[in-house]
Amino acid sequence: MAVQARAASWKLALRHKPTGKTVRTLSGGEVRGAVTASWNGKDTSGRLVPDGTYTWTLTAAPADGQGATLTRTGTVKVSGAAAVPRDHAGSDGFGDLLTLNSSGALTFQQGTGKGTFSGKVSGSGWATSVKAVPLGDLDGDRCNDTLVRFGSGTVRLYRPACGTALKPSTPYTTILTSSGWKQYDVLTAPGDVTKDGRPDLIVRNASTGTVYLYKGISTGKLSSRVKLYDDWKTYKKIVGAGDLDGDGIGDLLAQDKSNNLYRYTGTGKGTFKARGKIATGWGSSYDAVVGVGDISGDGKADLVARDTSGNRYRQKGTGEGTFGGRTKIATGWKGYKALS
């Protein structure tokens, strides 16, 4: 970034465009000519900022102390920094939706940042019995990973390069080779619920309703399971929703058989607070609900749902643990075997 100026001092503020949060401020002394600033993509704590768009504002005080302060603004796109939750297709800071069709293609539908999807990254050759869960960057390579459970019960963590298709030939780590994980009817990724910077996984035993946490660990695998709840059979959907309230900790949503929707707020200690009801009479026609991250460009986690007629809806997150009213964004989605 370079701006021509004659200044006694200058300051450059960098802000995350969706949220307006200042991530870094750079400054310098007297300059005659070009004010040149270099940013390494890290915040004030020395951590890589999330991929996406950032605004910059340069202010320069006049060298002679006379006249108005010079101000210039602009934007810069960051990629190759920290992977944003659910951003698999574009490294653009927006969430994506993973679909499985009846031909065995797993496709990341790319979020636009305007509440819709446009563009696809697709890999074929999968069995239609697989359960794929977009997990997050577990192995620390700055690209998001995907957990896949096969019909046999084998579980693998696939590690595609940023923006590339998820294929059976994509590099992977085997998590489990036995049939033990066939017991789970829910596998969902809420984000980081232990506040260690790694994504975690929530599962439910189909017969008992017992809910477990598998922590992401530094070896790029999952820890042994830890029991969280004894009987969640009352819930017909459990959704890893991401960070719904802006505290940097993953949260859960649960829909009961009476169509009440509850939020379980993450504590950052691998547990959740007592549930809070956020909707009644909600989603009775939905056969799929997915926490897709931010698809509307405001930095807040959103929901996508499909009803039994194949209509697809978006509900924008408020950033306060709730959602706005639904908006229909597509039709004809009945043919997909799974959304995740």
N, C-alpha and C positions, 0 to 999 in steps of 0.2 A: 504494500500500500504506500503510495507516494503522492504528496500534495505540495505544490509550490507555496512557500510562505517565508516571511521574515518575522521571526517570532522570538520572544524572550523565553518561552516555554511552551510545551504542547502536551496534550493528553489524548489518548485513544481508548474509548470504551467499547467493548465488544459484548453484544447481547444476543441471547438465543431468541431468534425471531418469533417462534410460536408462543413463547411464554413471556418474553420481555425481560427475562432475568439476565443481569450482568454477570458474565462468566470470567472476564478478565479486564483489567485496566492497565495500559502501558503509558509511560510518560517519559519526557526528555527535557533537556535544557535548551539553551539558545541555539537557533538555527537560522541560516541565511541561504535560501534556496529550497531544496526539496526536503520535506519532512518524510522520512522513510521509516516505516515500522514493520517489524517482522514478528509474526505470531506463530508459535509452535503447536497450536491446537490444544493447549492445556489450560485448565482453569487456574484460579488463584491458589488451589491446593496442590497443583502439580499433576492432576489427573486429566486424562484425555476427555475432551468434551464429547457429547453424542454427535453422531453424524447429523447433518441438516444444514439449514440456512441461518446465518448470523448477520446481524446488522452492526455496522461500525459507525461511530461518531467521533470525529477528530475536532478538537478545539485547540486553538493556538492564540496565545496572548500576544498583542503587538509588541515589537521589539522596543519601540520608543515610549510605550505606555499610553499612547494616544490612539483614539479610535476604538472601533468595536472589535470584539474577539472574533477571529475567523472560525467558522464552523463548516465542516463538510461531512456528508454522510454517504453511506453506500452499503452494499451487501456482499457477503462472501459465502460460498458453499463449501462445507467441510465434508469430506468422505475419507474413509480409511482410519477414522478415529475410533470412538467407542460405538459399538453396534447398538442401535435403538431397538427396544423390544418389538418383536414381530416384523422388523424390517429385513426381509430376505431378498427381495427382488431388485431394489434400486439403490441401496445405501443413501437414500434421500431423506431419512428421518421419519418416514411415514410407515404405518403398519400395513401388512399384507395379509391376505386370506388364503389359506391352503385348501384346495379342493381335490377330491378323488372322484374320477368318473368311472363309468362302467367298463371302460376299455383298459383300466389300470394305469391311467396317467395321473400323477401328482403335480398339481399346478399351483404356483404362487400367483394369485391375482394381485396386481400391484396397486397399492393405495395411491391416490392422486394428491392427497392433502386437501381435497375439496369435498370429502365425504363420499367419494365414489371410488371405483376401481377402473383402471385402464392399463392395458399391457399385461403380458403373461410371461412367466418363466416356467416351462413345463418339462417334465421327465416321464417317459413311458416305461413300460415293462414291469410294473408292479402287480402283485396279486391284489385282487379287489378285496381280499380279506384283511389287508394290513390296517393297522391303526397308527396314523402319523400324528405326532404332537410337536408343533413348533415350540422349541424349548427356550432358546436364547443362546448366548455365547458361553458355552460351558468350558470350552478348552482354551479360551483366552486368545484366540487368533483374530479377534475383532470382526468375525463373521458369525452370524447366528446358526445354530445347529438344530437338527430335528431328530427326535426320538421316534423310532419305528418299531412297533410290535407286530410280529408275523402271526399267522394263524396257528403255527406250531407252538407259540409262546416265546420263541426267541426274540430278544430285544437288542436292538442296535442303536447306537448314536451316530448319525450321519453328519459329516462335517464338510458341506459344500463350500467352495470359495464364495466370497460375497457376490451376489447377483447371478449365480449360476444355478442351473436346474438341479433338482434332487432326483438322482437316478439310482438304480440298484448298484451301479458301478462306482458311485461316489464313495470316497474314503470313509470308513466307519470304524468305530470301536464296539466290540461285542460286550454288552452289559450282562446278558443272561442267555444261556443256551437251553435251559430246561423249559418245561411247560408251566412253571410257577406263576407267571404273570397272566395266565389265562383266567385267573380268578378275578381279575379287576374289570369291572364294567365302566369305570371312569378313570381316565388318565388325562390330567389337565395341568398346565403350567401357569401358575399365578404370577411368575416373576421371581424376584429375590425376596424371600420371606424371612431370611436369617440375617440380613444386612451384612453379608460378607462379600457382596459384589458378584455372586454367582447365581444363576437361575436354579430354581427348585421345582420339584414335581409333587403333585397331589394325586393319590389313587384311592379308589374305594373297592372293597371286596363285595362282589355281587350278592353273595348268599348271606353274609352277616351284616353288611352295611358299615363295617369298620373302615375308618378313614386313616390313611397313613401319609407321612411326609418322607420323601426321599430327597435329601439335601444334595445339591451340587457340590463337589469337592475339587480341590486343586489339581488332582490327577486327571481331570477331564471326565470323570465318571460320577456315579451317584453313590451316596453312603448307604448303609443299611437302613431299613425303614424304621420310622418312629411312629407309634400310634398317637393319633390326635383325638379321635372320637370313636365311641363304641358302636353307635347305630345311627347311620344316616340314610336308612332305607326310606324314610319319609320324603326324601328329596328325589324328584324325578330328573332334575338337572343340577349339576355342580360345575361351575364355570370358573376357570382361572382367569381373572379379569384384569390383571395388571395393577398398576398403582392408580387407584381411583381417587385418592384424596391428596395427592401431591407430596406425600411424606417420604417417597423413595422406597416404599415397602409394598410388596405384592399383596393383593386382596382377593377374596373369593366372593362369588355370588352363588346362591342356592335357591332354586324354585321348588316349592313343595307341591303336593298333589292337589292342594286347593288353589294353586296359582298365586300364592303369595311369594314375593321376591324379597330375599334377605341378603344383606351384605355382612360378610365376616372380614373385619379390618385386621390386617397383619400387624403384629406387635414388633417385628424385627428380631424376635427371639425364636422363630420357628413355630410360633403359636398364633392364635387369632383371638381377638376380643369377642365378647358375647355378641350374638347376632343382632342386627338392627333391621327392622322391616322398612323397605323403601318403596314397595308397590304392592297393591292388591289387584286381583283379577287380571294378572299380567301373563301374557304369552301363552294362553291356552291352546292356540293353534300352531305354536312353534314346534318344529321337530329338530331344529338345530339352533344353538345360541353360542356365539364365539366372542371372546374378548380379544379384539384385533389390534389393540393399541391405538395410537392416534392416527386416524385416517382423515380428520377434518382440518388439520393444520393449526390447531390451537394449543397443542402440547398436552391435551387431556385424553385419557383412555376412553375409547368408544366401544360400543357393542354392535355386532351384526347378527341378525336372526333371519331364519328362513321358515316360512309357514308351510303347511302341508299341500298348498296349491302351487308352491314353487316361487312365491313372491319373496323378495329379499328386502330387508329393512335395516336402516341405521338408526341407532339411538346415541346421540352425542353425550359424552360425559360432561358433567359440570365442573369436575375437579374437586367436588366436595362430597364425593361418594354416592352421587345420585346421577340420574340421566334425564335428558329432555324427552319430549314426545318423539314417537317414531316417524321416520320418513321412508317411503318406499323408494328404493334406488334401482331395482331390477325386477324383471319377471322371467319365467322360464327356467328356473333353477331347480326344478323338481328332479331332473335327471342325474344330478350329482349324488353319488352314494354317501359322501361324507364331506362336511365342512369342519375345519379345525384351525 
